[in-house]
Amino acid sequence: MFVCVCNAVTENDIRSAASRGVDSLEALTSELNVGGCCGSCCEIATECLNNALVTAQPAA
């Protein structure tokens, strides 16, 4: 699913960025330009990133 239509960024792109160490919306914007145009994707992009970070963490 596209998260940022303006920059053609998908959920998979965000998961991939999270696996490379991206851990904030600011870093995601720097890496993929998410929210760099209209900004309407920022909330869902943050949610996708947070989900990716939780999923990527090993179980305690």
N, C-alpha and C positions, 0 to 999 in steps of 0.2 A: 504494500500500500504506500502511496506517496504521502509523505508527511509535509514536505515543503514543495508545493507545486511550482513556485517561482524559480526554484533552483533544482528541481527534479531530484530531491533527496527522498529516499525510501526508508522504511523501518530497517531494512537490511543494512543500508548504509550507516544508520545510527548504531546498530548493534556492532557492526564492524569497527566503527570509530571507538566505541566503548571498549572493545577488546584490545585496542591499541593504546588505551589509557585516557581517553577523553572522558572527563567526569563532571562537566558542568556545561550549562547552556552557552556560556561565553566561549569555552574551548570548542564546543560543537560549532558555533558560529564561525570561529576562526578556521576550523578544519574544513567544514562543508558549506559555509555561508548560510546555514539554517537561520531564518529570521532576519537575514540581511537585506531583504527587500521590504515587503509589506508588514512583516512581523506577526501575521495572523496564525502562524504555525508554532509559535514559541511555546505555548502551553502543551500541545500534544507532543512536540519534540522533546520537551523536558520529561514528560511522562514516559515516552518511549525510551529515553536515555536512562532514566531511573530504573525502569523495568529491566533493561539490558544489564545494568550494573548489578542489580540484585540477583539476576539469573546467572551471571558470570562468577559470582562469589562462591567459593567452595563451602559446602555445608560444615557447620561447626561441630 
